[in-house]
Amino acid sequence: MLGFIISTIAFSIAVYALNRHFDAQSRDSSQSRKILIMSLATAFSIGVGWVVDKLDGDADRPHPSVATVVQSGDPIQVIKLLAGMN
């Protein structure tokens, strides 16, 4: 959860910084510029989330396989798996 919160904040900061950078270069505000900013900010956010997970220890935790969760029949585990909260 911590990785999600920090990566969301990092995404907003990256969008702001990239917009300021491209505005300083006097580039037109076109659709391709918006897609580029969104793509770069998303990549940055994913990287920040990965680093936070590594530092927090969540990335090293073993995650159950989909087959194991479905065969267990536990609806709470299935919901956690679908939500990505394992």
ZAMISE-832547 format. One record per atom (N, C-alpha, C): residue number from 1; residue in three letters; chain; x, y, z. Coordinates in nm, 2 decimals. Example, Ala and Ser with C-alpha at 12.3 -4.5 7.8 and 13.67 -1.06 7.14 Angstrom:
% residues 2
 seq type mol     c1     c2     c3
   1  ALA   A   1.32  -0.57   0.78
   1  ALA   A   1.23  -0.45   0.78
   1  ALA   A   1.32  -0.33   0.78
   2  SER   A   1.28  -0.22   0.71
   2  SER   A   1.37  -0.11   0.71
   2  SER   A   1.29   0.00   0.79
//
This chain:
% residues 86
 seq type mol     c1     c2     c3
   1  MET   A   0.08  -0.12   0.00
   1  MET   A   0.00   0.00   0.00
   1  MET   A   0.09   0.13   0.00
   2  LEU   A   0.20   0.12   0.07
   2  LEU   A   0.29   0.23   0.08
   2  LEU   A   0.35   0.26  -0.06
   3  GLY   A   0.38   0.16  -0.14
   3  GLY   A   0.43   0.18  -0.27
   3  GLY   A   0.33   0.24  -0.36
   4  PHE   A   0.20   0.21  -0.35
   4  PHE   A   0.09   0.27  -0.43
   4  PHE   A   0.08   0.42  -0.40
   5  ILE   A   0.08   0.45  -0.27
   5  ILE   A   0.07   0.59  -0.23
   5  ILE   A   0.19   0.68  -0.28
   6  ILE   A   0.31   0.63  -0.26
   6  ILE   A   0.43   0.70  -0.30
   6  ILE   A   0.44   0.71  -0.45
   7  SER   A   0.40   0.60  -0.52
   7  SER   A   0.41   0.60  -0.67
   7  SER   A   0.31   0.70  -0.73
   8  THR   A   0.19   0.71  -0.66
   8  THR   A   0.09   0.81  -0.71
   8  THR   A   0.14   0.95  -0.69
   9  ILE   A   0.21   0.98  -0.58
   9  ILE   A   0.27   1.11  -0.56
   9  ILE   A   0.38   1.14  -0.66
  10  ALA   A   0.46   1.03  -0.68
  10  ALA   A   0.57   1.05  -0.78
  10  ALA   A   0.52   1.07  -0.92
  11  PHE   A   0.40   1.01  -0.96
  11  PHE   A   0.34   1.03  -1.09
  11  PHE   A   0.30   1.18  -1.10
  12  SER   A   0.24   1.24  -1.00
  12  SER   A   0.19   1.37  -1.00
  12  SER   A   0.31   1.47  -1.01
  13  ILE   A   0.42   1.44  -0.94
  13  ILE   A   0.54   1.53  -0.94
  13  ILE   A   0.60   1.52  -1.08
  14  ALA   A   0.61   1.40  -1.14
  14  ALA   A   0.67   1.38  -1.27
  14  ALA   A   0.59   1.45  -1.38
  15  VAL   A   0.46   1.45  -1.37
  15  VAL   A   0.38   1.52  -1.47
  15  VAL   A   0.40   1.67  -1.46
  16  TYR   A   0.41   1.72  -1.34
  16  TYR   A   0.43   1.86  -1.32
  16  TYR   A   0.57   1.90  -1.37
  17  ALA   A   0.67   1.82  -1.34
  17  ALA   A   0.81   1.86  -1.38
  17  ALA   A   0.82   1.85  -1.53
  18  LEU   A   0.76   1.75  -1.59
  18  LEU   A   0.78   1.73  -1.74
  18  LEU   A   0.70   1.84  -1.81
  19  ASN   A   0.58   1.88  -1.76
  19  ASN   A   0.51   1.99  -1.82
  19  ASN   A   0.59   2.12  -1.81
  20  ARG   A   0.65   2.15  -1.70
  20  ARG   A   0.74   2.27  -1.68
  20  ARG   A   0.86   2.26  -1.78
  21  HIS   A   0.92   2.14  -1.79
  21  HIS   A   1.03   2.13  -1.88
  21  HIS   A   1.00   2.16  -2.02
  22  PHE   A   0.89   2.10  -2.07
  22  PHE   A   0.85   2.12  -2.21
  22  PHE   A   0.79   2.26  -2.23
  23  ASP   A   0.73   2.32  -2.13
  23  ASP   A   0.69   2.46  -2.15
  23  ASP   A   0.81   2.55  -2.16
  24  ALA   A   0.92   2.52  -2.09
  24  ALA   A   1.04   2.60  -2.10
  24  ALA   A   1.11   2.59  -2.23
  25  GLN   A   1.08   2.48  -2.30
  25  GLN   A   1.14   2.46  -2.44
  25  GLN   A   1.05   2.52  -2.54
  26  SER   A   0.94   2.58  -2.51
  26  SER   A   0.84   2.64  -2.60
  26  SER   A   0.79   2.54  -2.70
  27  ARG   A   0.76   2.42  -2.65
  27  ARG   A   0.70   2.32  -2.74
  27  ARG   A   0.55   2.34  -2.74
  28  ASP   A   0.49   2.31  -2.85
  28  ASP   A   0.34   2.32  -2.86
  28  ASP   A   0.28   2.21  -2.77
  29  SER   A   0.16   2.25  -2.72
  29  SER   A   0.09   2.16  -2.63
  29  SER   A   0.00   2.07  -2.72
  30  SER   A   0.06   1.97  -2.78
  30  SER   A  -0.02   1.88  -2.87
  30  SER   A  -0.05   1.75  -2.80
  31  GLN   A  -0.13   1.67  -2.87
  31  GLN   A  -0.17   1.54  -2.81
  31  GLN   A  -0.05   1.44  -2.80
  32  SER   A   0.05   1.45  -2.89
  32  SER   A   0.16   1.36  -2.88
  32  SER   A   0.25   1.40  -2.76
  33  ARG   A   0.25   1.53  -2.72
  33  ARG   A   0.33   1.58  -2.61
  33  ARG   A   0.26   1.52  -2.48
  34  LYS   A   0.13   1.53  -2.48
  34  LYS   A   0.06   1.48  -2.36
  34  LYS   A   0.08   1.33  -2.34
  35  ILE   A   0.08   1.25  -2.45
  35  ILE   A   0.10   1.11  -2.44
  35  ILE   A   0.24   1.08  -2.40
  36  LEU   A   0.34   1.16  -2.45
  36  LEU   A   0.48   1.14  -2.41
  36  LEU   A   0.49   1.17  -2.26
  37  ILE   A   0.43   1.27  -2.21
  37  ILE   A   0.44   1.31  -2.07
  37  ILE   A   0.38   1.20  -1.98
  38  MET   A   0.26   1.15  -2.02
  38  MET   A   0.19   1.04  -1.95
  38  MET   A   0.28   0.92  -1.95
  39  SER   A   0.34   0.88  -2.06
  39  SER   A   0.42   0.76  -2.07
  39  SER   A   0.54   0.77  -1.98
  40  LEU   A   0.61   0.88  -1.98
  40  LEU   A   0.73   0.90  -1.90
  40  LEU   A   0.70   0.90  -1.75
  41  ALA   A   0.59   0.97  -1.72
  41  ALA   A   0.55   0.98  -1.58
  41  ALA   A   0.50   0.84  -1.53
  42  THR   A   0.44   0.76  -1.61
  42  THR   A   0.40   0.63  -1.57
  42  THR   A   0.52   0.54  -1.55
  43  ALA   A   0.62   0.55  -1.64
  43  ALA   A   0.74   0.47  -1.62
  43  ALA   A   0.81   0.51  -1.49
  44  PHE   A   0.82   0.64  -1.47
  44  PHE   A   0.89   0.69  -1.35
  44  PHE   A   0.81   0.64  -1.22
  45  SER   A   0.68   0.64  -1.23
  45  SER   A   0.60   0.60  -1.11
  45  SER   A   0.61   0.45  -1.09
  46  ILE   A   0.62   0.37  -1.19
  46  ILE   A   0.64   0.22  -1.18
  46  ILE   A   0.77   0.20  -1.11
  47  GLY   A   0.88   0.27  -1.16
  47  GLY   A   1.01   0.25  -1.10
  47  GLY   A   1.01   0.29  -0.95
  48  VAL   A   0.95   0.40  -0.92
  48  VAL   A   0.95   0.44  -0.78
  48  VAL   A   0.87   0.34  -0.69
  49  GLY   A   0.76   0.29  -0.74
  49  GLY   A   0.68   0.19  -0.67
  49  GLY   A   0.76   0.06  -0.65
  50  TRP   A   0.84   0.02  -0.75
  50  TRP   A   0.93  -0.10  -0.74
  50  TRP   A   1.04  -0.08  -0.63
  51  VAL   A   1.10   0.04  -0.63
  51  VAL   A   1.20   0.07  -0.53
  51  VAL   A   1.14   0.07  -0.39
  52  VAL   A   1.03   0.13  -0.38
  52  VAL   A   0.96   0.13  -0.24
  52  VAL   A   0.93  -0.02  -0.20
  53  ASP   A   0.88  -0.10  -0.29
  53  ASP   A   0.85  -0.24  -0.26
  53  ASP   A   0.98  -0.31  -0.22
  54  LYS   A   1.09  -0.29  -0.29
  54  LYS   A   1.21  -0.35  -0.26
  54  LYS   A   1.26  -0.31  -0.12
  55  LEU   A   1.25  -0.18  -0.09
  55  LEU   A   1.30  -0.13   0.04
  55  LEU   A   1.21  -0.17   0.15
  56  ASP   A   1.08  -0.18   0.12
  56  ASP   A   0.98  -0.22   0.23
  56  ASP   A   0.98  -0.37   0.25
  57  GLY   A   1.03  -0.45   0.16
  57  GLY   A   1.04  -0.59   0.18
  57  GLY   A   0.92  -0.67   0.11
  58  ASP   A   0.83  -0.60   0.05
  58  ASP   A   0.71  -0.66  -0.01
  58  ASP   A   0.75  -0.74  -0.13
  59  ALA   A   0.85  -0.70  -0.20
  59  ALA   A   0.89  -0.77  -0.32
  59  ALA   A   0.95  -0.91  -0.29
  60  ASP   A   1.01  -0.93  -0.17
  60  ASP   A   1.07  -1.06  -0.14
  60  ASP   A   0.97  -1.16  -0.08
  61  ARG   A   0.85  -1.11  -0.04
  61  ARG   A   0.75  -1.20   0.01
  61  ARG   A   0.70  -1.30  -0.09
  62  PRO   A   0.69  -1.43  -0.06
  62  PRO   A   0.63  -1.52  -0.16
  62  PRO   A   0.49  -1.50  -0.18
  63  HIS   A   0.44  -1.50  -0.30
  63  HIS   A   0.30  -1.48  -0.33
  63  HIS   A   0.24  -1.61  -0.38
  64  PRO   A   0.12  -1.64  -0.34
  64  PRO   A   0.06  -1.77  -0.38
  64  PRO   A   0.02  -1.76  -0.53
  65  SER   A   0.03  -1.88  -0.59
  65  SER   A  -0.01  -1.88  -0.73
  65  SER   A  -0.16  -1.87  -0.74
  66  VAL   A  -0.20  -1.84  -0.86
  66  VAL   A  -0.35  -1.82  -0.89
  66  VAL   A  -0.42  -1.96  -0.87
  67  ALA   A  -0.36  -2.06  -0.92
  67  ALA   A  -0.42  -2.20  -0.91
  67  ALA   A  -0.44  -2.23  -0.76
  68  THR   A  -0.34  -2.20  -0.67
  68  THR   A  -0.35  -2.24  -0.53
  68  THR   A  -0.47  -2.16  -0.47
  69  VAL   A  -0.48  -2.03  -0.50
  69  VAL   A  -0.59  -1.95  -0.44
  69  VAL   A  -0.72  -2.00  -0.49
  70  VAL   A  -0.74  -2.03  -0.62
  70  VAL   A  -0.87  -2.07  -0.67
  70  VAL   A  -0.91  -2.21  -0.62
  71  GLN   A  -0.81  -2.30  -0.60
  71  GLN   A  -0.84  -2.43  -0.55
  71  GLN   A  -0.87  -2.43  -0.40
  72  SER   A  -0.82  -2.32  -0.33
  72  SER   A  -0.85  -2.32  -0.19
  72  SER   A  -1.00  -2.28  -0.16
  73  GLY   A  -1.06  -2.21  -0.26
  73  GLY   A  -1.20  -2.18  -0.24
  73  GLY   A  -1.23  -2.07  -0.14
  74  ASP   A  -1.13  -2.00  -0.09
  74  ASP   A  -1.15  -1.90   0.01
  74  ASP   A  -1.18  -1.77  -0.07
  75  PRO   A  -1.30  -1.71  -0.05
  75  PRO   A  -1.34  -1.59  -0.13
  75  PRO   A  -1.26  -1.47  -0.09
  76  ILE   A  -1.21  -1.46   0.03
  76  ILE   A  -1.13  -1.35   0.07
  76  ILE   A  -0.99  -1.35   0.00
  77  GLN   A  -0.93  -1.47  -0.01
  77  GLN   A  -0.81  -1.48  -0.08
  77  GLN   A  -0.82  -1.45  -0.23
  78  VAL   A  -0.94  -1.49  -0.29
  78  VAL   A  -0.96  -1.46  -0.43
  78  VAL   A  -0.98  -1.31  -0.45
  79  ILE   A  -1.05  -1.25  -0.37
  79  ILE   A  -1.06  -1.10  -0.38
  79  ILE   A  -0.93  -1.03  -0.36
  80  LYS   A  -0.85  -1.07  -0.27
  80  LYS   A  -0.72  -1.01  -0.25
  80  LYS   A  -0.63  -1.04  -0.37
  81  LEU   A  -0.64  -1.15  -0.43
  81  LEU   A  -0.56  -1.18  -0.55
  81  LEU   A  -0.61  -1.09  -0.67
  82  LEU   A  -0.74  -1.08  -0.69
  82  LEU   A  -0.79  -0.99  -0.79
  82  LEU   A  -0.75  -0.85  -0.77
  83  ALA   A  -0.75  -0.80  -0.65
  83  ALA   A  -0.72  -0.66  -0.61
  83  ALA   A  -0.57  -0.64  -0.61
  84  GLY   A  -0.49  -0.75  -0.62
  84  GLY   A  -0.34  -0.73  -0.61
  84  GLY   A  -0.29  -0.70  -0.48
  85  MET   A  -0.36  -0.74  -0.37
  85  MET   A  -0.31  -0.71  -0.24
  85  MET   A  -0.25  -0.83  -0.16
  86  ASN   A  -0.20  -0.92  -0.23
  86  ASN   A  -0.14  -1.04  -0.17
  86  ASN   A  -0.01  -1.00  -0.11
//
